[in-house]
């Protein structure tokens, strides 16, 4: 199973979703096609599994930052956005392929559960971090922040900038959010 996941991830990175077939994954993994279908009923199931693993790793790295105890929310936000940008940069090829290939996955309950988990993590942090008068429209503000950070990170990392430039852009975005939402230090 691990060999199939590694092969599928490799094919997505190197050949994109157009080259992602069950036969190619099985061949790259060194297993016969029957073994592929023993673990995954179709290539979409493998794609979802890869997406789930990728997002699980991301959440495992990001969750401790936002759930850290203490009042320095501005620092936590800066650490979170920097780490998010670095993750996005490291996984730019797989993210591109998953973004293209996962259109159908957006309809699944599992995919939406992953989205919700990240959203709720962010919402809990923002509720603690923003000035009290900014929580009256918390859902709108969280949507705005999530959309801004994810869109900016994807757009920025697609160009494969240097780490220094990536951190600089993450910090500028963080400074804007701290000022706009009066996030406490």
Secondary structure, 3 states (H helix, E strand, C coil): CHHHHHHHHHHHHHHCHHHCCHHHHHHHHCCCHHHHHHHCCCHHHHHHHHHHHHHHHHHHHHHHHHHCCCCCHHHHHHHHHHHHHHHHHHCHHHHHHHHHHCCHHHHCHHHHHHHHHHHHHHHHHHHHHCCHHHCCCHHHHHHHHHHHHHHHHHHHHHCCCCHHHHHHHHHHHHHHHHHHHCCCC
